[in-house]
């Protein structure tokens, strides 16, 4: 992948990671799941990396 395609794929991955984060928030708010702090930190790190890759 080069240039535009790589950026588009990273944007897609970023959207998916943010969607997972939102689903975790909803699951916690409904009391259906407890999201581990380490998992949340790892997801935040992935999102941060993808943000930097899309610039």
C-alpha positions in Angstrom: 0.0 0.0 0.0 1.2 3.5 -0.8 0.1 7.0 0.1 -3.6 7.3 -0.2 -4.6 3.7 0.2 -2.5 3.3 3.3 -4.1 6.4 4.8 -7.6 5.2 4.0 -6.9 1.8 5.6 -5.5 3.5 8.7 -8.6 5.7 8.8 -10.8 2.6 8.6 -8.9 0.9 11.4 -9.2 4.1 13.5 -12.9 4.2 13.0 -13.2 0.6 14.0 -11.0 1.1 17.1 -13.1 4.1 18.2 -16.3 2.0 17.6 -14.9 -0.7 19.9 -14.1 1.9 22.5 -17.7 3.3 22.3 -19.1 -0.3 22.6 -17.0 -0.8 25.8 -18.4 2.5 27.2 -22.0 1.4 26.5 -21.4 -2.1 28.0 -20.0 -0.5 31.1 -22.8 2.0 31.4 -25.4 -0.7 31.1 -23.6 -2.8 33.7 -23.2 -5.7 31.2 -19.4 -5.7 31.4 -16.5 -4.4 33.3 -13.7 -3.1 31.1 -10.3 -3.7 32.5 -8.1 -0.6 32.9 -5.2 -2.3 31.1 -7.4 -3.2 28.1 -8.7 0.4 28.0 -5.1 1.8 28.1 -4.0 -0.6 25.3 -7.0 0.5 23.2 -6.3 4.1 23.8 -2.7 3.5 22.7 -3.8 1.9 19.5 -6.1 4.8 18.8 -3.3 7.2 19.4 -1.0 5.4 17.1 -3.6 5.3 14.3 -4.3 9.0 14.8 -0.6 9.7 14.2 -0.5 7.4 11.2 -3.4 9.3 9.5 -1.7 12.7 9.6 
